[in-house]
Amino acid sequence: MRMLRCLVRSRDGATVVEYGLLAALISVGLLIGLQNFSGALLDMLTFITDTLEGAWA
């Protein structure tokens, strides 16, 4: 919490840019990770759906 207060009070331009770049890199990493996870989840749900439909036939 103290670090957050220090960040808010900081008026140093370079620090703000560094934190902005860090946040951007974290966001890109999360988006790439979630995109890969969503593909795997979709494949699993498709497999379950096909298996259930096959059981009813």
C-alpha positions in Angstrom: 0.0 0.0 0.0 2.9 2.3 0.8 4.3 1.7 -2.7 1.0 2.7 -4.3 0.9 6.0 -2.3 4.5 6.7 -3.3 3.6 6.1 -7.0 0.6 8.4 -6.8 2.7 11.2 -5.1 5.6 10.8 -7.5 5.8 13.5 -10.1 8.9 12.2 -11.8 8.2 11.8 -15.6 10.6 9.0 -16.2 9.1 6.9 -13.4 5.6 7.3 -14.8 6.8 6.2 -18.2 8.6 3.2 -16.8 5.5 2.1 -14.9 3.4 2.6 -18.0 5.7 0.4 -20.0 5.7 -2.2 -17.3 1.9 -2.2 -17.2 1.8 -2.5 -21.0 4.1 -5.5 -21.0 2.1 -7.2 -18.3 -1.1 -6.6 -20.3 0.4 -8.1 -23.5 1.6 -11.1 -21.6 -1.8 -11.7 -20.0 -3.6 -11.3 -23.4 -1.3 -13.8 -25.0 -1.7 -16.3 -22.2 -5.5 -15.9 -22.0 -5.7 -16.3 -25.8 -3.9 -19.7 -25.6 -6.0 -20.8 -22.6 -9.2 -19.9 -24.4 -8.2 -22.0 -27.4 -7.5 -25.0 -25.2 -10.8 -24.5 -23.3 -12.8 -24.3 -26.5 -11.2 -27.6 -27.7 -12.1 -29.3 -24.4 -15.7 -28.1 -24.4 -16.0 -29.2 -28.1 -14.7 -32.6 -27.1 -17.2 -32.8 -24.2 -20.1 -31.7 -26.5 -19.2 -34.3 -29.1 -18.9 -37.0 -26.5 -22.3 -36.2 -25.1 -23.9 -36.0 -28.5 -22.4 -39.4 -29.3 -23.8 -40.9 -26.2 -27.3 -39.9 -27.1 -27.1 -41.3 -30.6 
